[in-house]
Amino acid sequence: MSVAKYFDEMSYGPAPEADSEARGWLARHEGKFGHFINGGFTPSQSGKSFDTFEPATGAVLAKLAIGSKADVDHAVAAARKAQGPWAKLPGHARARHLYALARMIQRHARLIAVVEAIDNGKPVRETRDIDIPLAARHFYHHAGWAQIQDTEFSDHIPVGVVGQIIPWNFPFLMLAWKVAPALALGNTVVLKPAEFTSLTALLFAELAAAAGLPAGVLNVVTGEGETGALLVDHGDVDKIAFTGSTEVGRLIRERTAGSGKSLTLELGGKSPFIVFDDADIDGAVEGVVDAIWFNQGQVCCAGSRLLVQEGIAPLFQERLLRRMSTLRVGQPLDKCIDMGAIVAPVQLSRIEALVKQGVAEGATLHQAQIEMPQGGSFYPPTLLSGVQSSSTVATEEIFGPVAVSMTFRTPDEAIQLANNSRYGLAASVWSETIGLALNVAAKLAAGVVWVNATNLFDAAVGFGGKRESGFGREGGREGAYEYLKPKAWQGRKPRAMPALPAAKPAAGEFGMPSLDRTAKLYVGGKQARPDGNYSRSIVSPKGKVLGEVGEGNRKDIRNAVAAAQAAAGWSSATAHNRAQILYYIAENLSSRADEFAARIAAMTGVSSGKAAAEVEASIERLFTYGAWADKYEGAVHVPPLRGVALAMPESLGVVGVLCPPEAPLLGFISLVAPLIAMGNRVVAVPSEAHPLAATDFYSILETSDVPAGVINIVTGSTDELGKALATHNDVDALWAFGTAELSAMVEKLSVGNLKRTFVDHGKATDWMNRAEAEGALYLRRAVDVKNIWIPYGE
Ligand code: NDP
């Protein structure tokens, strides 16, 4: 063939990456692996194993052990034994270990990249240039957190033994995201990789031990979903960190409810990719390639829902289809391909079935007419256009190389369509108008937003979702806190619940009878009669009836939540405005301090001095959160690209608060004030035994310019009202302070919309102790951090 012909055709030749080292590693293990426990490979105690396959060929790669209960017990025991000594190491020593792991990853980068490509089916170009370098970066970054842990997290201690369960789409990168922060901050780990892709975890464990990581600090137990479940249920695991499907995430939330285990869930998504008519169209088309055809679309934050402004939609689609037809699908080890194999036949069938359904529901199918490899699990780049926002393919995570597209006319419509999802993981906005792009970014319900970019990740920038995409962040300072617990809460003792004394009948007296004082509920800025028209007597410890309060029910909670939803303006009010109102509440409380103190003393039986101190502390706490309202701010990250990522604390939305039974005024203020300071709207259930301090508070709220619906108060049974709040899908978070059973119930029933929960597992807080009861510990739980990536420059 002449040189001129080559120039004319510019066709690709094969550029295979050598796999001899990777195959050699498998051969050295005779294609068979046990678990990696306590510093070495250990056969499964049940003797059971399963085969792991190569997605590009369907050939068996290796035999892996199935983790049984005995294996999980063994691994957790090893992690427990190592945890004390590991946590006791000076931060600098742990930093050196993490640094060694980062260096080790770099030294073996090619081997890891090839094993990953063979095992998962993804292109080696991606494992080599993205997965493995990012994993190394995570270890470097977290070596840094270990180094400065003493000063940066001096009021926190490690969580302990962490069970980590990861999916198959980024096996090595997900390992790094989980293992690096856990180890850096003094925890030990039992990791359960996905059954399809366990090899790089085993390779990492082996290399880490060779790099000097002490035995037991990192353990890997392979197996199926049941092995993961054994880890989730294990009584000696302090935290579960999970990435995977929303369905399994929900199951894990239910199974860990009430156990006291801390939990982070990184779940599915259906992330919008919004293109405005002033976008750089070619840039945005290239963005779609990275959004949905990167990693065969098996990406939790894939930009899978294209929302294109109507005026440019035909042109955009034409250019997108043209670009799609130039993509190359091929063998993962070919360095010149764009897309490799789907992880397994079962995932391929799922993608095929969903695309079929999309077409049946009216979408138009566009598939690149390109050469496809024979054998193995391959699927072509696909676009479904003309999709209805309610159709299955627009709402379900397909987890394959399939984008769905629809159009919009105005920015408001784009935001509405984008947020019309049960998920809230990521979003991508394309516009050359910075004002438009940032305005939209701020209004999207997503944990991560990329402006004129997509799928950017960095160890310093938190990653995680809202809504049913889960909770918790990985990376950065927010991510570090997920592996720590507050020192101040260590000494908390189980709470003694106050008795609900029976009323002693009082003899009628001659003289002027007092006027009826039945407190109503407080909903939408007004006092409201309870729906059921029942009330309950509030009785002093000596049996004297002090007053009556309304008995709220599920319908009252519904009304209160609706009022809180309608008060959305509070979340966009200025921080200065919120601070002013908190100070104003304090001022008005101060002018009635004696009356509140007398009420507390009558309800609880504490001395008048103690009651007065509770009121003073409440005023001070309101000041504290007035102070924080405009000072609890975000950060500007400088990830390794020309640009910034803005870490913005955002309100959660509508938050239910089940107030502690003790400290009837201070407990109520300590929970409500940080929430409203951060822009949340609240539905609070005051102490069941002592609600009158909260009902007396209505008139303070009425005179303090608190907008209607920002604070709603429903009195009645904590359990009943808690149940109604936990199961309400328009409640975004629920804070519950009371019995251990209440915590368990709240966590369990929160699975519907995966609301964020903050519970005390029946441990009593000393509300007068500022270290335990105020500040960042509460503010951090009152917000979600959204990271907005803004690349600029060349
Ligand atoms: P899963 O959520 O089932 O798997 C994730 C991890 O959890 C794996 O290690 C899995 O083990 C483990 N696991 C499974 N069941 C349990 C359980 N009951 N208790 C504890 N751990 C468990 O995802 P799949 O791999 O089954 O994929 C199914 C679908 O989920 C995909 O089609 C995709 O749509 C979505 N998905 C989303 C991801 C995301 O990041 N958003 C990631 C992966 C999948 P094992 O692999 O052995 O089953």
Residues whose N, C-alpha, C, O or C-beta is under 5 A from the ligand:
A	BS01	NDP	I165 I166 P167 W168 K192 P193 A194 E195 F196 G223 E224 G225 G228 A229 T243 G244 S245 V248 E266 L267 G268 G269 C300 E397 I398 F399
